[in-house]
């Protein structure tokens, strides 16, 4: 269970005209970048066929683009930048339809329990409180799911940080900017489409060149500073 860097663009897969990039970490935590061609749909049944190990598992979908239509049994929204949907209902039907070539991220874990409850729609910036988790020049917005924690971070240029490590698996990836990153004895420049899965209790940190991105955790973080009331 080591730290591993990955590149979404080097893991392209295709299934019945659906293209996606996927990375699965040591805990079962999985981050998928799904490509949606213009005027095409991606449905829950298609995703279940591609990812049978994630059937009836919590799935958090994040849009970093605009004009992606999402419809489900309980939500009907047009997803724009930093909109998200947390699917926590068993056997729910849903679909994504894009008005242009676009992509969305999906976060899930094969080792999570079967979810229950209503699906949750939110925007990372509009609906989540900005937290000073690290001090200094960083704004964090944590989302507490049923089984997963996802944090949007915005790091100013020159910001330095170091974490002594934690038992939860953490997968970090950027959507804008870059960051020199290290974990244990491994180092790499993180930028768009390059991410890292951090090993258990590995010392990690870095220096930001100005970066916007996400941390996903499984199991979810139980510290008070990571808790939100969005899923209550």
C-alpha positions in Angstrom: 0.0 0.0 0.0 2.3 2.7 -1.3 1.8 6.2 -2.6 1.2 6.2 -6.4 1.0 9.0 -8.9 -1.3 8.6 -11.9 -2.3 10.4 -15.1 -6.0 10.3 -16.2 -5.0 10.6 -19.8 -2.9 7.4 -19.7 -5.7 5.3 -18.5 -8.3 5.8 -21.2 -10.8 3.0 -21.5 -13.9 2.6 -23.7 -17.1 0.6 -23.3 -19.9 0.8 -25.8 -19.0 4.3 -27.0 -18.4 5.6 -23.4 -14.9 6.8 -22.9 -13.5 7.2 -19.4 -10.3 7.6 -17.4 -10.2 5.7 -14.1 -7.9 5.2 -11.1 -8.6 2.8 -8.2 -6.5 3.1 -5.0 -5.5 0.7 -2.4 -8.6 1.1 -0.2 -11.1 0.6 -3.1 -11.5 4.4 -3.5 -12.0 5.1 -7.2 -12.0 8.4 -9.2 -13.4 8.3 -12.7 -13.4 11.0 -15.4 -16.3 10.3 -17.7 -16.4 11.9 -21.1 -19.8 12.8 -22.4 -20.0 13.5 -26.2 -22.3 16.3 -27.4 -25.9 15.3 -27.4 -25.2 11.9 -25.8 -26.4 10.3 -22.5 -24.7 8.4 -19.8 -27.2 6.4 -17.7 -27.0 4.5 -14.4 -27.5 1.2 -16.2 -24.5 1.9 -18.4 -22.4 2.8 -15.4 -23.5 -0.3 -13.5 -22.5 -2.4 -16.5 -19.0 -0.7 -16.7 -18.5 -0.7 -12.9 -20.4 -3.8 -11.5 -18.3 -3.6 -8.3 -19.9 -0.1 -7.6 -23.5 -1.1 -8.0 -25.6 0.3 -5.1 -22.5 2.1 -3.7 -22.5 5.8 -2.9 -21.4 7.8 -6.0 -20.5 11.5 -5.9 -20.5 13.2 -9.3 -18.8 16.5 -9.8 -19.1 18.8 -12.8 -16.3 21.3 -13.6 -18.1 22.4 -16.8 -21.5 23.9 -17.7 -24.7 22.8 -19.4 -24.8 19.1 -18.3 -28.4 18.1 -17.7 -28.9 15.6 -14.9 -32.2 13.8 -14.3 -33.1 11.2 -11.7 -36.0 9.9 -9.8 -35.7 12.8 -7.3 -33.5 15.5 -9.0 -33.8 17.5 -12.2 -31.0 20.0 -12.6 -28.6 21.5 -15.1 -25.1 21.0 -13.7 -22.7 23.9 -14.0 -19.1 24.5 -12.7 -18.6 22.9 -9.3 -22.1 21.5 -9.1 -22.3 18.0 -7.6 -24.8 15.2 -7.0 -24.4 12.5 -4.2 -26.3 9.4 -5.2 -27.1 7.5 -2.0 -30.3 5.7 -3.0 -30.4 2.1 -4.0 -31.6 1.2 -7.5 -32.2 4.9 -8.4 -32.4 5.7 -12.1 -30.5 8.7 -13.4 -28.9 10.1 -16.6 -26.5 12.8 -17.7 -27.0 14.6 -21.0 -24.5 17.1 -22.3 -25.2 20.0 -24.8 -21.5 19.9 -25.8 -18.4 17.6 -25.5 -17.9 17.6 -21.7 -16.8 15.4 -18.8 -17.7 14.8 -15.2 -15.9 13.2 -12.3 -17.3 10.2 -10.3 -16.0 9.2 -6.9 -17.0 6.0 -5.2 -15.6 3.0 -3.3 -16.1 -0.7 -3.8 -15.7 -1.3 -0.1 -18.4 1.1 1.1 -21.7 0.0 2.5 -24.9 0.1 0.5 -26.3 3.6 0.8 -29.7 4.8 1.8 -31.5 8.1 1.6 -32.4 10.8 -0.9 -29.9 12.0 -3.5 -28.2 15.3 -2.7 -27.5 18.2 -5.0 -25.1 21.0 -4.1 -22.5 23.4 -5.4 -19.1 23.3 -3.7 -18.7 27.1 -3.6 -22.4 28.3 -3.2 -23.5 25.7 -0.6 -20.4 24.6 1.3 -18.8 26.7 4.0 -15.2 27.8 3.4 -12.9 26.4 6.0 -9.4 27.3 7.1 -8.3 23.7 7.5 -4.6 24.4 7.0 -4.0 28.0 7.7 -2.3 30.3 5.3 -3.2 30.9 1.7 -5.7 28.1 1.2 -9.5 27.9 1.1 -11.1 24.4 1.7 -14.7 23.4 1.2 -15.3 19.9 2.6 -18.3 17.8 1.7 -19.3 14.9 4.1 -21.0 12.1 2.3 -22.4 8.9 3.8 -19.2 7.0 3.2 -16.9 9.5 1.5 -15.4 12.9 2.1 -14.6 15.2 -0.8 -12.8 18.5 -0.4 -12.5 21.3 -2.9 -9.3 23.3 -2.3 -8.0 26.5 -3.7 -4.3 27.1 -3.0 -2.6 30.5 -3.6 0.8 30.5 -5.3 3.6 29.9 -2.8 1.5 28.1 -0.2 3.4 25.3 1.6 1.8 22.6 3.6 2.7 19.3 5.3 0.5 16.5 6.7 1.8 13.8 9.0 -0.5 11.3 7.4 -3.8 9.5 8.2 -5.3 6.0 7.9 -7.9 7.1 5.3 -6.9 6.8 1.7 -6.6 10.2 0.0 -6.7 10.7 -3.7 -5.8 14.2 -4.9 -6.1 15.7 -8.4 -6.1 19.1 -9.9 -8.5 20.8 -12.3 -6.5 24.0 -12.6 -2.9 25.1 -11.9 0.0 23.0 -10.6 1.6 22.0 -7.3 5.0 20.4 -6.4 3.9 17.4 -4.3 5.7 14.7 -2.2 4.6 11.7 -0.2 7.1 9.7 1.7 10.1 9.5 -0.8 8.1 10.1 -4.0 7.8 13.5 -5.7 6.0 14.8 -8.7 4.6 18.0 -10.2 0.8 17.8 -10.0 -1.2 19.5 -12.7 -4.4 19.0 -14.6 -5.1 15.3 -15.1 -2.2 14.2 -12.9 -3.1 13.0 -9.4 -1.8 11.0 -6.5 -3.1 8.2 -4.2 -1.5 8.6 -0.8 -0.4 5.5 1.2 -1.7 4.9 4.7 -0.1 7.3 7.3 2.4 8.6 4.7 3.9 12.0 5.4 2.9 14.3 2.5 2.9 17.9 1.4 3.9 20.3 -1.2 4.3 23.8 -2.6 1.5 25.4 -4.7 2.1 27.2 -7.9 -1.6 28.2 -7.7 -3.9 25.2 -7.8 -7.6 24.3 -7.7 -8.5 20.7 -7.1 -10.1 18.0 -5.0 -9.2 15.6 -2.2 -11.3 12.4 -1.9 -11.1 10.3 1.2 -12.3 6.8 2.1 -13.3 6.0 4.7 -14.7 9.5 5.3 -12.9 11.8 7.6 -14.4 11.9 11.1 -12.7 15.0 12.4 -15.1 17.9 13.2 -13.4 20.2 10.8 -14.4 17.9 7.9 -18.1 17.6 8.9 -20.9 19.4 7.1 -24.7 19.4 7.4 -25.5 19.0 3.7 -26.4 15.4 4.0 -28.5 15.8 7.1 
